[in-house]
Amino acid sequence: MAVVNTKSLAISNRDAQPKVLNPGYLDGGSLRTKRGTVEKATTDSDTSVYRFFAIRSSDVVNSLEIYNDALAGATSYKVGLYLPAKSGGAAVSDALFATGLSLASASTTGVNLTFSAVDIAKVGYRVWELLGLTADPYLEYDVCLTLVTAGSAAGSISLRASVVNGT
């Protein structure tokens, strides 16, 4: 074993001679909050998509939390990104943030989904980087919940995200 002194990119940039300016998405960027609530009906079927809010491809998702009523039964959801309806509305990565998510029990304190399906080493990645793209496409994506297995109850589902502008 060895004692090490390891630096993150932000600290390495600060300590460099000459100093390297950190991009805002990595250090000191403006934090914005996004939130939305939808109502799930008892008649909603598998593959239903619930759209909450838009984020930009250049954003860094700092946190993503879900709050919900108890939606009893064999519920299973995915949380990911879709194109807006004006751009076709198709799934881009419908399970980017979570998969196999059960909403059978109520959550009033929020469950952090930020890295439940994303590699923890990708903290600080912009959305376009999380999607595996080679460059920013300068798009907006809808953050969506996709119903995989419908439960038997109706209720409210809310998502709240904190994002940093990555440009």
N, C-alpha and C positions, 0 to 999 in steps of 0.2 A: 504494500500500500504506500501511497505517496500523498503528501499534502500538496494541494493544487490551489491556484488562484485563477479561476476561470471567469471570463467576462462575457456578457451578452453583447450583441451587436451594438445596442445603444451605448453601453459603457465603453466599448472599444472605440466607437466613433468619437465619443467625448474625450477620451484619453489620447487620441491620435495627434501627431504633430506633422503638419498643421491639423487642427481640429476639423472633423468632418461633421457637417450639419445633418442631424437625424431627420428623416421625413416625419411629418406630422402624425401619420398613422402608427408610427412606432414609438414616438415620444412627444407628448405635449399636444396632441390633436384635440379638436373640439368634440365633446361627447354629446350625442343627440339621443333622445328617447323616442321609440316608436311603440305604439300599442294598438290593439284592436280586439274586439269581442264579436263572436258569432254565436248563433243559437243552433244547436243540433236538435232536429225533430226526431220523433220515434220512427218516422217513415223514411228517414235517410238511409240509403243503401250503400253497400260496399263500393269503393272507388269514388265516393263523393269527395269534393275538394272544397275546403273552407279557406278563403283568402283573408288575411289579416292586415297587412301593410306592405309597402314597397321599400326595398333597400336598393342602393346602387351597387354596381359591380365593383366600384372602387372602395366601398365601405369595408371596415373591419368590424366583425360582430364581436363586441366585448362581452355581452351576455345575452342569453335568450331564455326566458322563463315562461312556464305555462301554469295557468290557474284554471280550475274547472270544477263544475258540479260533479257529483257522483253519477257517472253514466254507466249504470249497471249492465251486466251481461258480459259476453265475451268480446270486449272492445279491444281493438288494436289500431294504432295510428302511426303514420310517418309524418315527419316535419321536414320540409325542404323548400325548394325554389321552383317557381313556375314563371313563364313569361306572362306579362299582362295580357288581358283579353284582346286589346288592340293590336297585339303582336302575335296573335294565334292562341295564346293561353296554354300552350303545351308545357309539360313537365320538363325542367332542365335537369334537376337532381332532386327527385321527390322525397329522398330520405337523407339529405345532406346533414341535417342536424339531429335526427332521431329516427329510430325504427323500432317496431315492436312495443310502442308506448301504450300502456294501459291507462285509461281514464276511469276505471271502475270505482275508484275511491276519490272523494273530493279533495282538492288541493286549494287551500286558501292562503298558504304561505309561499306558494310558487315552487316549482321544480326546475332547477337549472338544466337546460338542455344543451348548452353551448358546445360542449365537447363530448356528448354521449355517443355520437357517431363519427366525430372528427378526431383524427390523430392529435393528441395533446402537443406534439412537437410543432403543430401548425398554428399555435397561438400567435396572433399578430398577422396572419395571412389575410390578404384582402379577398373578398368574395370570389373574384375571378381566379385567384390563385387556389382557393379551396376547390373550385370547380375543375382544376387541372388545365386551365387555359394558358396559352403562352403569352397573351397580351390582354390588356383591359379592353373589352368590347364596348365600353361606355353605354351600358344598358341598365335599366331598372328591372328588378325581379320582384315578384310577389312572394312573400313568405306565407306558405300554405301548410295546412294540416290535411292529410289524405286519409280517409277512412278505409281501413283494410278489412276489418271485421266489425260489422255493425252491432252495437249494443242495443238493449231494449229500452233505454231511457232517453228522455230529452233533457237538455240543459244548456248552460252557458259554458263557453270555452274562451279564455282570453290568453293572448300572447303579449309579452312585453319584451322589447329588445333595447339594448344600449349599443349604439354603433358609433364608430369614429370615422370621419371622412378621410379616405385614403388618398386623396389627390394632393 
